[in-house]
Amino acid sequence: MQLGEKHVAFLRAALKASSLKNVAEGAGLRYSVTRRIYRELANIVAFRFLVNFPAFRLLPVAVLASGGCPPWVAGTFTSKLEGEVEVEVCLGLAPAKRVLRQEYGEAETVRGLQVVYWDPSSYPSSTPRQPSEEDYALPEEPRVVPARPDVVDASILSFKLDNPFLKASKAYSLARGLDSQLSNITAATVEYHFRRHVKPLWTGNAAYLVVPENGIPVQVYLVEGWRSCALARVASSITGHWFSILDKKRALVVARFSAHEKVGFYRAMRALGVRSAYGELIVPPGEARYRRPLLWKSLKGGDWVYSFESIDSHRPVFP
């Protein structure tokens, strides 16, 4: 599907909008048109609700190892990868202190010091943009604040991760449908929780194209070198880019590049002197497994326990 002018306007406005009404205002569209476009995009675009994860004592993470997701990761995406080597990938969220201290044994782990998503303002583009001076900066290790997330906040986040325009009260209701031990509080109380605890940590939204069954496999690249983060950032302008998880001098790029887009990506890789540790890895058809972490179930005393619970999801939830 080719995106029209109104679709692109919607996506651009959605990045900083907390509601569909805000999207309509930012895109200069009638509200009825905005709702229609949102329905049209629902099956081909993955939307993300982003927060300052270290403030929740969490950090995005990618683990390359055999045996699926380690118990200390709230896994959202797992798959076998095929390429020069056969390896498994696990993406998700993990306790920030554990990840920053690199307490994960022998697993090949990429810490999400920054996550870069597709930039819809560049649509359509098959080539990376030119790097700026800021693109060469290495991501900083975040400070883990002494905040103590509670179960209401974690319940809301569990269902807003992939639905930024879902009301907080509806998100909490979905969580209560899975866990009767959650308190039966009013919608007004939930919305108050959201405004006081979650909304101040909101950093914006993201979106990327996940056109189903287009014949192009999802590709994963573990790129290394001090300019690897620059490569991941400039690649965000390519239409097939999904997201990149940035660590110090390495990054995991996840994309669905067309053949033409790959040419631009590889040219940028060579120009920046970056290498791909395992070459191109692909997600075989039918191998990907998506999970929704039930974050509130893994909180104890305001901190995260060793293991996480999750349920199956038919679509990617995060990143």
C-alpha positions in Angstrom: 0.0 0.0 0.0 1.3 3.5 -0.9 0.7 6.1 1.7 -1.2 9.1 0.7 -0.6 12.7 1.7 -3.2 12.5 4.5 -1.7 9.2 5.8 1.8 10.8 6.0 0.3 13.9 7.7 -1.4 11.6 10.2 1.8 9.8 11.0 3.9 12.9 11.4 1.3 14.4 13.8 0.9 11.2 15.7 4.5 11.3 17.0 3.7 14.0 19.5 0.0 13.5 20.0 -1.6 12.1 23.1 -5.0 11.5 21.5 -6.6 11.3 18.1 -8.0 14.8 18.6 -4.4 16.0 18.9 -3.5 14.2 15.7 -6.4 15.9 13.9 -5.3 19.3 15.1 -1.6 18.6 14.3 -2.3 17.2 10.8 -5.0 19.8 9.9 -7.6 17.1 9.3 -11.2 16.8 10.4 -11.7 14.4 13.3 -13.9 12.1 11.3 -11.1 11.8 8.6 -8.5 11.2 11.3 -10.5 8.3 12.8 -10.9 6.8 9.3 -7.2 7.1 8.5 -6.4 5.5 11.9 -8.6 2.5 10.9 -6.9 2.3 7.5 -3.4 2.3 9.0 -4.3 -0.2 11.8 -3.2 -3.3 9.8 -0.1 -1.9 8.2 1.5 0.4 10.9 2.8 -0.5 14.3 2.3 2.4 16.7 4.3 2.7 19.9 3.8 4.7 23.2 7.2 5.7 24.5 8.2 6.7 28.0 11.4 7.4 29.8 11.9 3.7 30.6 14.7 4.1 33.1 12.3 6.2 35.2 10.3 2.9 35.4 13.5 1.1 36.2 13.4 -0.6 32.8 15.5 -0.6 29.7 14.9 -1.9 26.2 17.2 -4.9 25.4 18.0 -7.3 22.7 19.5 -10.7 23.5 21.1 -13.0 20.9 21.4 -16.5 22.3 19.9 -20.0 22.1 17.0 -21.0 24.3 14.6 -18.1 23.8 14.2 -15.2 26.2 16.0 -15.3 29.5 13.6 -15.1 32.5 14.9 -11.6 33.4 13.6 -10.2 30.1 10.0 -9.2 29.6 10.2 -10.6 26.2 8.0 -9.2 23.4 9.6 -10.7 20.3 11.4 -13.9 19.8 12.5 -15.7 16.7 15.2 -18.0 15.2 17.3 -16.0 12.7 18.8 -17.5 9.6 22.0 -16.3 7.9 25.7 -17.0 8.0 25.0 -18.3 11.5 21.8 -19.6 13.1 20.9 -17.7 16.3 17.9 -16.7 18.3 16.9 -13.2 19.1 14.8 -12.0 22.1 13.6 -8.4 22.3 11.9 -6.7 25.2 12.3 -4.8 28.4 14.5 -5.7 31.4 15.4 -4.3 34.8 17.6 -1.3 34.1 20.1 -1.9 36.8 20.7 -5.5 35.8 21.2 -4.5 32.2 23.5 -1.5 32.9 25.6 -3.6 35.2 25.8 -6.2 32.4 24.6 -8.9 34.7 23.5 -11.3 32.0 26.1 -14.0 31.8 27.3 -15.2 28.4 24.4 -13.9 26.3 25.2 -11.5 23.5 23.2 -8.5 24.7 22.5 -5.1 23.2 21.4 -2.5 25.8 18.8 -0.1 24.6 20.5 3.1 25.7 18.5 4.7 22.8 15.9 3.3 20.5 15.6 4.9 17.1 12.4 4.4 15.0 11.5 5.1 11.4 11.0 8.7 10.6 7.8 9.1 8.7 8.6 12.7 7.7 11.1 11.2 5.2 8.5 9.1 3.4 9.1 7.9 0.7 12.8 7.3 0.9 15.0 4.4 -0.1 18.3 5.9 1.0 19.7 7.0 4.4 19.9 10.7 5.1 23.2 12.4 5.4 24.7 12.2 8.9 24.8 15.3 11.0 27.3 16.0 13.8 24.9 14.8 16.4 24.5 11.4 14.7 28.0 10.5 15.6 27.5 10.9 19.4 27.5 7.7 21.4 24.3 7.2 23.5 24.7 8.0 27.2 24.0 5.5 29.9 20.8 6.7 31.7 20.5 7.5 35.3 18.1 5.1 37.0 16.0 7.2 39.2 14.8 6.1 42.7 11.2 6.1 41.6 9.0 3.2 42.7 6.5 2.2 39.9 3.2 0.8 41.1 0.9 -1.8 39.7 -1.6 0.7 38.3 1.2 2.5 36.3 2.6 -0.9 35.1 -0.9 -2.1 34.1 -1.5 1.0 32.0 1.9 0.7 30.4 1.4 -3.0 29.6 -1.5 -2.1 27.2 -0.5 1.3 26.0 2.9 0.2 24.6 1.3 -0.7 21.3 -1.7 1.6 21.5 -0.8 5.2 22.3 -4.3 6.5 21.8 -5.9 3.9 24.2 -7.5 5.6 27.3 -5.7 4.8 30.5 -8.9 3.5 32.1 -9.5 1.1 29.2 -5.9 -0.1 29.5 -6.4 -0.8 33.2 -9.7 -2.5 32.5 -7.9 -4.9 30.1 -5.4 -5.7 32.8 -8.1 -6.4 35.3 -9.7 -8.7 32.8 -6.6 -10.9 33.2 -6.0 -10.4 36.9 -8.9 -10.1 39.3 -6.5 -9.2 42.1 -6.0 -5.8 40.7 -8.0 -3.2 42.7 -11.4 -2.2 41.3 -10.8 1.5 41.2 -12.8 4.1 39.2 -12.0 5.2 35.7 -11.4 8.7 37.2 -8.8 7.3 39.6 -7.0 5.5 36.8 -6.9 8.6 34.7 -5.6 10.6 37.6 -2.8 8.0 38.1 -1.9 8.3 34.4 -1.8 12.1 34.5 0.3 12.2 37.7 2.7 9.2 37.2 2.8 8.1 33.5 2.1 11.1 31.3 5.0 13.2 32.8 7.4 10.3 31.6 5.9 10.1 28.1 8.5 11.0 25.5 6.3 10.7 22.4 5.1 8.0 20.0 6.6 6.1 17.2 5.3 4.3 14.1 6.7 2.0 11.4 5.3 0.1 8.5 4.6 -3.6 9.0 2.8 -4.4 5.8 1.9 -8.1 6.2 2.9 -10.8 3.8 4.6 -8.6 1.3 7.2 -11.3 0.4 10.1 -9.5 2.1 11.4 -11.1 5.3 12.3 -9.1 8.4 16.0 -8.5 8.5 18.2 -8.1 11.6 21.7 -6.6 11.6 24.1 -6.5 14.5 26.3 -3.6 13.4 29.6 -2.8 15.3 32.1 0.0 15.3 32.1 3.5 16.8 30.0 4.8 13.9 27.4 2.0 14.2 25.0 4.3 16.1 25.4 6.9 13.3 24.4 4.3 10.8 21.3 3.3 12.8 20.2 6.9 13.1 20.6 7.8 9.4 19.0 4.5 8.3 15.8 5.7 10.1 14.9 7.7 7.0 14.5 4.5 4.9 10.9 3.5 4.5 11.6 -0.1 5.4 13.4 0.7 8.7 11.5 -0.5 11.8 13.7 0.4 14.7 17.3 0.2 16.0 18.5 -0.5 19.5 21.6 1.5 20.2 24.4 0.6 22.7 27.9 1.8 23.0 29.6 1.3 19.6 27.1 -1.3 18.5 23.4 -1.4 17.4 20.8 -3.9 16.4 18.9 -2.8 13.3 15.5 -4.4 12.6 14.0 -3.6 9.2 12.1 -4.9 6.2 14.2 -3.3 3.5 13.3 -3.8 -0.2 16.2 -4.8 -2.5 16.5 -1.1 -3.5 16.6 0.0 0.1 19.3 -2.5 0.9 21.6 -0.9 -1.6 21.4 2.4 0.2 21.8 0.8 3.6 24.9 -1.2 2.6 26.4 1.9 0.9 26.0 3.9 4.1 27.5 0.9 6.1 30.6 1.0 3.9 30.9 4.8 4.0 30.7 4.9 7.8 33.2 2.0 8.2 30.7 -0.2 10.1 30.6 -4.0 9.9 27.7 -6.4 10.5 28.9 -9.0 13.0 26.8 -11.8 11.5 26.0 -10.4 8.1 22.3 -10.2 7.2 20.1 -12.3 9.4 16.4 -12.9 8.4 13.3 -14.0 10.3 12.1 -17.1 8.6 8.3 -17.0 7.8 6.2 -18.2 10.7 9.1 -18.2 13.2 8.4 -14.9 15.0 6.6 -15.1 18.3 5.0 -12.0 19.9 4.3 -11.6 23.6 2.6 -8.9 25.7 4.4 -8.6 29.1 2.1 -8.3 32.1 4.4 -5.9 33.8 2.3 -5.3 37.0 2.7 -9.0 37.9 6.4 -8.6 38.1 6.5 -5.7 40.6 7.3 -6.4 44.3 7.9 -3.6 46.7 8.3 -1.1 43.9 11.0 -3.0 42.0 11.1 -5.7 39.4 11.4 -9.4 40.3 13.7 -11.9 38.6 11.1 -13.2 36.1 8.3 -11.8 34.0 4.9 -13.1 32.9 3.4 -12.5 29.5 0.7 -13.6 27.2 0.6 -14.3 23.4 0.0 -11.4 21.0 -0.9 -11.6 17.3 1.1 -8.5 16.6 4.4 -7.0 17.8 3.9 -5.0 21.0 7.4 -3.5 21.5 9.9 -2.3 20.3 
